[in-house]
Each structure stands twice: as structure tokens, then as C-alpha cells.
Amino acid sequence: MPIYAYKCESCGAAKDVLQKISDSALTDCPACGKPTFRKQVTAAGFQLKGSGWYATDFRGGAAGSAGTAAAAGSTSSSSEAAAPAGGHGCGSDCSCA
């Protein structure tokens, strides 16, 4: 369930509310009781950065295939250079070896 941010236009009281998408919006302010409680537009709680799946896997056409191959090639060469003698790239203080 998403968390929605609300703010009262009358008294300025703010509150985050856990609601179902299908629930109707709240209108009455819990602080002053006036029907001026409004949903706020907020940013997402996460950001997708880097060359992850969203940047390489779902692009259409030849550019997507070339981008995926280029990203895979650059990733494998850098991980081989950084991998210790054990063959995995976890680092020296890893307990999985």
C-alpha cells in the first residue's frame, strides 16, 4: 500500500497516511476538523541510477542491443580486473569463499 502525504490548507497540519489506491482521499483535517485536507504531490521514495536493467534491457531497436552488449562488455572486464584470486568480486573480508 502506498503512503500519501496530506496537508491542511487551513491550519498547515501535515500527515503521511497509509492507504489503498482504491480508497477515497481524506478531506477532513485531523487537527482542526475543517474539510481542507489535501493530498500533496511528492517525489518517489527511490531513484533508479546507473546502468541497471531499466537502462539496458527494455530499449527497443538496435540501439538497445548494442547498449546491452556494450554494458555487458564493460562490466565483465572491470569485474575481472577487480576479482581476487578466489574468482569472486566480494572483497577480502567476504565470508562466502
C-alpha positions as CSV (number, residue, x, y, z in Angstrom):
1,M,0.0,0.0,0.0
2,P,1.3,3.5,-0.8
3,I,1.9,6.2,1.6
4,Y,0.2,9.5,0.7
5,A,1.3,12.9,2.1
6,Y,-1.6,15.2,3.2
7,K,-1.6,18.9,4.2
8,C,-4.3,21.1,5.6
9,E,-4.8,24.3,3.7
10,S,-6.4,26.0,6.7
11,C,-4.1,25.2,9.6
12,G,-1.0,23.8,7.8
13,A,-1.0,20.4,9.6
14,A,0.7,17.7,7.7
15,K,0.4,13.9,7.9
16,D,1.5,10.8,6.0
17,V,-1.3,8.3,5.6
18,L,-1.0,4.6,4.5
19,Q,-3.9,4.0,2.1
20,K,-5.0,1.6,-0.6
21,I,-5.0,3.1,-4.1
22,S,-8.8,2.4,-4.3
23,D,-9.5,4.3,-1.0
24,S,-11.0,7.8,-1.4
25,A,-8.9,10.8,-0.5
26,L,-9.2,12.2,3.0
27,T,-10.8,15.6,3.3
28,D,-11.3,16.4,7.0
29,C,-8.2,17.6,8.8
30,P,-7.5,15.6,12.0
31,A,-6.0,18.7,13.7
32,C,-8.6,21.4,13.0
33,G,-11.6,19.4,11.6
34,K,-12.0,21.6,8.5
35,P,-12.6,20.0,5.1
36,T,-9.4,21.4,3.7
37,F,-7.1,18.4,4.0
38,R,-5.5,17.8,0.5
39,K,-3.1,15.2,-1.0
40,Q,0.3,16.6,-1.8
41,V,2.4,15.8,-4.9
42,T,5.6,14.2,-3.6
43,A,8.7,12.6,-5.2
44,A,9.2,8.9,-5.4
45,G,10.9,7.3,-2.4
46,F,13.7,5.8,-4.6
47,Q,15.7,6.6,-7.7
48,L,17.0,4.2,-10.4
49,K,20.6,5.1,-11.2
50,G,23.4,3.6,-13.2
51,S,23.4,1.1,-16.0
52,G,20.9,-1.3,-14.4
53,W,18.2,-3.4,-16.1
54,Y,15.9,-0.5,-16.8
55,A,18.6,1.3,-18.9
56,T,19.8,-1.7,-20.9
57,D,17.1,-4.4,-21.1
58,F,14.0,-2.6,-22.3
59,R,15.2,-0.3,-25.0
60,G,13.8,-1.0,-28.5
61,G,15.6,-1.4,-31.7
62,A,19.3,-2.0,-32.5
63,A,20.4,0.7,-30.0
64,G,19.1,-1.4,-27.2
65,S,21.0,-4.5,-28.3
66,A,24.2,-2.6,-28.8
67,G,23.8,-0.8,-25.4
68,T,23.3,-4.1,-23.7
69,A,26.3,-5.7,-25.3
70,A,28.5,-2.6,-24.5
71,A,27.3,-2.5,-20.9
72,A,28.0,-6.3,-20.5
73,G,31.4,-6.0,-22.0
74,S,32.5,-3.1,-19.8
75,T,31.1,-4.7,-16.7
76,S,32.8,-8.1,-17.2
77,S,36.2,-6.5,-17.9
78,S,36.1,-4.3,-14.8
79,S,34.9,-7.2,-12.6
80,E,37.6,-9.5,-13.9
81,A,40.2,-6.9,-13.0
82,A,38.8,-6.3,-9.6
83,A,38.2,-10.0,-8.7
84,P,40.5,-11.6,-6.2
85,A,42.3,-14.9,-6.8
86,G,39.3,-16.8,-5.4
87,G,37.3,-15.9,-8.5
88,H,34.5,-13.8,-6.9
89,G,34.4,-10.0,-6.5
90,C,33.2,-9.7,-2.9
91,G,36.4,-8.5,-1.5
92,S,39.0,-9.6,1.1
93,D,36.7,-9.5,4.1
94,C,34.0,-11.7,2.4
95,S,32.9,-14.9,4.1
96,C,31.3,-16.6,1.1
97,A,34.5,-18.1,-0.3
